[in-house]
Amino acid sequence: MFLSEKEYFGVMAVMALIAVVVFFALYKVRAGYGIFRNQRWGPSVNNRLGWILMEAPAFVTMGLLWICSARRSEWAPMVMGLLFELHYFQRSFIFPLLMRGRSRMPITILLMGAFFNVINAYLQGGWLFYFAPADLYTPAWLYSPQFLVGVVVFGIGMYINLQSDAIIRSLRAPGDTRHYLPHGGMYDYVTSANYFGEILQWGGFALLTFSWAGLLFFVWTAANLVPRADAIYRRYREEFGEAVGRRKRVFPFLY
């Protein structure tokens, strides 16, 4: 590991403060990717390539931390690391290949996302494979209530996320660039069902690891996605009016 334990927790504290700033900033500034992409964000790359370059660093960083750790064959850290890797393998190498349309990703968004993913994977992998107390993640952890409930929440969140992405893809024929109001699944309750699924997923991860690192990832996910869900909700209201109905932004029946 490149950091001491004190430095590791210092980075975590700084990231927590930045998450608060990001949360409020994103209510003022719409991140320029997807439905909100515009020329002000500078040069861009193909969306598929952008997603791979942005998400793959998390998969690689966690993998390297795992392989280089003396705890690499311990069951509990290995299972939790695999859950993290499962998400980022899908996000890095499957999700981009399923994309339709000709969207592009600003290089600034790509670089910011990749930077965060490296730091976050370092914090998650650092805890699981290096900084967690040696007697914490024993095999018995895999039968603990927090782990079992967390895995269920993680799985439900991942399912909602994947289902919601599939619904969005089905809205467009190849070459179509128009915007549509999604229906079905959790989109009957919120306008950003994919974000709800991802927030739920990392909430489950925070619970199953029962760690400050996992909690920080959950907070960062919410800080990034909740303001964006609000922006998407407002955009849908402008484009589709009353067709949005009584759906909430990201949390069913709440917000």
C-alpha positions, -999 to +999 in steps of 0.1 A: +000+000+000+012+035-008-004+052+022-001+047+060-032+040+079-034+076+091-031+089+055-057+064+043-083+077+068-072+113+060-080+107+023-114+093+033-122+124+054-113+147+025-134+126+001-163+129+025-160+167+026-158+168-012-189+147-015-209+174+004-196+201-019-204+180-050-239+174-038-248+211-035-228+220-066-246+196-088-279+213-080-264+243-097-244+228-125-256+200-147-228+175-155-225+176-192-230+140-202-260+120-215-291+141-219-273+172-207-242+171-230-232+203-247-202+219-264-193+239-233-177+208-217-151+207-245-138+179-266-155+145-264-150+109-273-173+081-284-196+072-255-187+035-255-150+043-253-156+069-227-175+045-204-148+019-207-120+043-200-139+059-171-151+027-154-123+002-161-098+019-137-120+009-107-120-028-119-083-028-124-074-010-092-095-033-070-080-063-089-044-052-083-050-045-046-066-079-043-038-098-061-010-080-042-026-085-007-015-112+017-053-116+024-061-124-012-073-159-004-093-151+027-129-159+020-148-128+033-126-101+018-125-121-015-163-124-017-168-087-010-142-078-035-159-100-060-192-082-056-174-049-062-157-064-093-190-078-106-205-044-108-175-028-124-169-056-149-205-051-161-201-014-161-168-014-179-170-041-205-207-051-210-228-019-205-208+001-231-212-026-257-250-026-253-253+012-259-273+025-288-272+058-305-242+080-312-238+099-280-204+112-269-188+118-236-168+150-228-132+142-219-134+163-188-162+141-175-143+110-184-112+122-165-131+132-134-150+099-134-118+079-138-100+098-111-129+092-086-131+055-096-094+050-089-096+068-055-128+050-045-115+015-055-083+022-036-104+031-005-126+001-008-099-024-017-075-008+009-100-015+036-109-050+026-074-063+019-051-041+040-065-018+067-095-038+082-085-055+115-070-089+107-097-107+128-127-088+115-135-104+082-133-141+092-154-167+073-181-162+100-187-127+086-203-143+055-231-156+078-236-124+098-269-105+096-253-074+082-236-093+054-267-114+045-291-084+045-265-063+026-261-089-001-299-090-006-300-052-008-270-051-032-286-078-054-320-060-056-302-027-064-281-043-091-312-060-106-331-026-106-302-009-122-297-035-150-335-037-156-337+001-158-308+004-182-325-022-205-357-002-205-339+029-215-321+011-243-354-003-256-368+032-261-346+039-291-341+023-324-306+023-339-297+058-349-325+074-331-314+104-310-348+116-296-356+115-259-385+094-245-402+091-212-394+056-198-421+033-185-421-001-167-402-014-137-393+012-112-398+039-139-435+037-129-425+052-096-395+074-103-380+091-133-344+079-125-350+043-117-314+034-128-300+058-102-323+044-075-310+010-082-274+021-080-279+040-048-296+009-033-268-013-045-240+007-028-262+011+003-262-027+004-224-028-001-219-004+028-240-027+050-224-059+039-189-045+045-201-025+076-172-001+070-165+036+068-152+031+033-184+014+022-205+042+038-184+068+020-191+051-013-228+051-006-227+088+003-207+097-028-232+077-050-261+096-035-243+130-037-237+125-074-269+109-085-296+126-064-290+161-078-287+146-113-320+128-108-336+161-099-322+177-131-336+148-152-370+151-135-372+188-143-361+181-179-388+155-183-414+179-168-404+204-195-405+179-224-434+157-214-455+178-189-483+159-172-472+126-187-447+124-159-476+120-136-470+115-098-436+099-102-409+110-079-373+118-088-353+089-074-368+075-042-402+060-046-430+079-028-404+102-011-384+124-035 
